[in-house]
Amino acid sequence: MPKNAGDKLRLIHLVKIFEKYSDGEHTLSVSDLQKKLEERGISATRQTIYADIYDLQSLGYGVICQRGAMNRYYLSEREFNLAELKLMVDAVQSAKFIPGGDASRLIDKISSLTSVYRAGKLKRQIYLLDRAAVADRAIFDRIDDIHEAIADKALIKFRYFDRNEKKELIARHNGEFYTVSPVTLIWDDENYYLVAFDEKEGVIKHFRVDKIGDLSITDKKAPLHPEIEKLDLSSYSKQVFGMYGGRRELVTLECVNSLSGVMIDRFGKDVTFFRKDDRRFTLTVGVNISPNFYSWIAAFGDKIKITAPESVLDEFCKMLENILKGYCKE
């Protein structure tokens, strides 16, 4: 084991060399390790490096020896495998709220968690989707503040913004602050949303984090609300359809049998189907009535139909009539 500071420093550099320059397809000889250390201003004998490798193995590092005419070594175990890193890269790429430059830097950091050779495979799959020019570089700090408030059970205050036709930021409610009890953050449709209890209106709402500004954590504790206690977060984003708000309704849908998988994906595997005939089934689900819900229904054409309640069906029909008026001649 290391006996002095110099030994510990050399071990740290060896770990970094193994992490960066080795994997199952790329191995290092003792001579390679000596050269890499020399590039970092550290000299070491072959015997010292053999002893260091033994120490790393004793400490639990997965340094593997490929025996042969010249033994070669590589790091076999890492915190994340290549498939997991690819998932992280995909997540960063698909997050529209992350500005392009920040997305590239995040992907570079993810790539540093594997060897330079496998990092190349990650880089080859990268294509950064067009980011909105208005992407907010302060969003990371905002997300961190919200997480901190949730952990501390503290109320937060913020203004909520939209953009007008001139792309100018306009605060809602004449710039008044929202005071809310933060519940959780949800990633839905490539955006982050804050789910929170609005203290003034006494209801659960959600807010797109990239539209939140002037956020501060107050010194007041968030009150306990029954609405929050009974909120099923696992199904919340499914019920609100694209994170649009709206009144809560139990809606009965009539679907062709081929949509059974779609309904399970949308509402969960515990949803109950009732057979209507050989071609169709019905289900009753709780949803938040919103333009996104109606758009989702319309996308399936005659394969899905709202049958109850009548008020929701009438509202949907009026929406379709208004659309037709805008497109069709009298």
N, C-alpha and C positions, 0 to 999 in steps of 0.2 A: 504494500500500500504506500501511497505518497508519504514521504517523510518531511518535506519542507515545501515552502511556497513555490519554488521553482518547479518541483515535481507536479504540484497541483496545477500550475499554469500550463505545463506541457500536456497534461492529461486533458485539460479543457480544450486546448488547440487540437489534440488528436480527435476528440469527439466531434468537433466542428468539421475537421477534414473528412472523417468517415461519413458524417451526415451529408456533406456537400458533394463529395467526389466518389462515393461508392454505393453500389446496390448489387443485386444478384447478377446483373450482366456486366458490371464494371467493378473490378477488384483492384486492390493496391498491394504491391510488394513492400517489403520493409524499406527497400531503396526508395520507392515512391514516397513512402511516409517521411523518410529522412529529408527528401527534397522539398516536400510540402512544408515541413517544419522549418527548414532553412529559409524558405521564402517568407516565413513569419518571424525570422530573426532568432530561431531557436535551434541549437545544435543538439544532437542525440546520437549515441552509439546504437549499433544494431541490438546489443544486449539490453540496453535501456528500453528500446522500443518493444522488444519481446516482453520485458517485464511490465511495461505500461499496458500492453494488450491484455496480459493476464489480469492486471488490476482492473481494467475496464470490464472484463468478463466477470470478475468476482463482484463488481459493483452492480451487475445486472444488465449491462449493455450487451445487445445481441451481436457481438463481433464474431463472425464466422471465419474459420480458416479453411481455405481450399488447398488441400495438400497436393504437392507435386514436386517436380525438380526444384521449383522455387515456390515456396508457400506464398499464397496471396490471401488477402483479407477484405472483408466487406461488412457493412452494417446491415443486418437482416431485418431487424425490428424497428419500427418507427411508430410515432404516436398516431399517424394517419396513413392508411395505405393509399395507393394511387386512385382507386375507385372513389374513395371518400373525398380525396382532394378534388377530383373532377366534379363531384356533386357540389362542393363549396364554390368552385369556379362558376359552375352553371347558375348557382343561386345569386352570386354577385352580378353576373352578366344580365340576369333577368330582372334585377331590381332597378326599376326606372328612376327611383328617387335618389339613387347614388350618382353624383356627377361623374362624367366620363373619366376625368383625371384621377379622381379618388377610386373609381372602380379599377383602373389599371394598377394603381398602387396596392390596393387590397389583393389583387390577383398575384402581383409580384411577391407579396408577403406569404400568400398561400403556397406559391411555387417554391419558396425557400424552405418549406417543410419537408422537401424530398431532395434527392440528388439533382445536380445540374442536368443530368441526362434525362431523368424522368420529368423534370420541370419543363424540358423542351417539348415533351408530349402534351403537357398542359397548355403551353403557349400556342401550340399548333391548333388547338381546338377553340382558341379564343376568337370571338367576334363580338365586339361591343356594339350593342344596338344603339341607334341614335338616341342620345339623351336630350331631354328638353333643355333648351337654352336657359330656362329659369331654374334649373336644378339648384338646390340649396346646399352649400358646402358646410353649413352649421348643423346639418341634420344629425350627425353622429353625436354631438354634444347634447342635442335635444333628446334623442333617444336615451342617452345615458342618464340625463336628468329625470326623465319619466320613470326609468327603471329604479332609480334611487328613491323617488317619491313613493312608488308602489311598495318597495321594501320597507320604507319608514312609515307607511300608512299615513302620508301627509297630503293635505289638499294642495292643488297646484292652480295657478292662474295663468291665463294666456289670452291673446287675441287670435281670432281666426280670420284668415284672409282668402279672398278670391281675386281673380284678375279680370279686368274689364276688357272691352274690345280694343283698347290701346295697350293691353298687356301690363297695365299698371296694377300694383297691389292695392286692393280696397278692403279695408277691415269690415267684417260683418257687424251688425247691430251698432252702427255708428262708432265703432272702435271700443265698445264696452268690453271689459274683461269677462271671460268665462271663468267661473270657479267650480272645479270638479274634483270628485274623488276618483283618482285613476285606478282602474281595475286590472287591465292587462294591455299588451300590445299584440295585434294580430297582423300577420302578413297575408294580404289577400289581393289577388289580381295585380301583382307586382308592386303593390304599395303597402306602406306601414300605416296601420290605423290604431289610434288610442281608443280603447273602450273605457268609458268613464260614466260616473253618475253625476248629472248636472244638478248642483245643489239648489239653484234658483228655480228650475222647472220641475225638479223632483222625478226625473226620468233618466233611464240609461241611454246614452248617446255614443256615437263614435265619430272621431275626427281624423282626417288624414294628417299624418304627422308633418308632411312637407308643407301644409297650409297653416301650421301653428307658428306663431311668432310671439316675441316678448314674453317667453315662458319663465315663470319663477316658482320655486317651491316655497310654500308658506310655512309659518311656524305653527300652523293649526293641524291637529290630527283629523284625518278623514272619519266622519261618523260612520257607524255601522248601519247599513240599510238592508232590509229584508230582500229587496230586489236584487242586490248584489249577491247575497247569500244563496239565493235559489237560481242564479244565472248559470246555465249550462254552457260553458265556454266552448266545449267541443263541438256543439251544434250551432253556436251563435252565427258564425260567418255563413253557414249554409242557409240559415233562415232569412238573413237580411239581403241576400242576392247582390253581390258586388258592393257590399257595405253601404247601400242606400238605406236611408231610414224609411219609416212608414209605420202605419198602424198595424198592429198584430191581429191576424185573422187565422181561423182554421178554414182551410180551403180544400175542397174535394176535387180531385182531378181524375178524368177518365182518359186512359192511355191505351195505345195498341201494345200488344205483348212484347214487341221488339224493343220497347222503351224501358223494360224492367231494369236492365243494367244501368241506364241513365238515372232512373229514379233512386236506385240504391247508392250510386255515386253521389247524388245530390243530397239525399236525406238520410243516408246511413243504412246499414244492413238490417237494422231492427224495424224498419218501416213495414207496415202491414199492407199486403195486397188483398183485394177482394175481387174474385172472378165475376165478371159481368156476363161474358159469353165466350165463345171459343177464340175470339180475336182480341178481346179487350179486358182490362181490369181497372179497378178504381183504387184510390188511396186518399186518405185525409191527413194533411200535414199542416203544421203551424208555420206561417211565413209572415214576413213584413211586406205589406203591399207597397210596391214602388214601381217606377217606370222600368227598372231593370228586371223585376219579376215579370211584368207584362211582356217585355221584349224577349225574355227567355221562353215564355209560353208561345209567343208568336213565331219564334224560330223553328218550332216543330210543325207548323202548319196544321193540317187536319189530323195529325197523329196524337194530339193531346187537346183536351177540352176542359175548361173550367165548368163544373156543374153546380157548385155551391160554394159560398152563399150567393144569392141572387144579386146582392149589391155589388159584389166583386165582379161577377159576370157582366152586369150592366156597365160598370166602369170600364172594363176591358173593351166592350163593344163600342162605347163612345170614343175611346182612344183610337180604335181602328177606323171608325167613321171619320174622325178628324184627319187622320193620315190620308185616307182616300180622297177627302175633299181637297187636300193640298196637291194631289197628284192627278186626279181624274177630272175630265171635263164634265160639265153639267149634262 
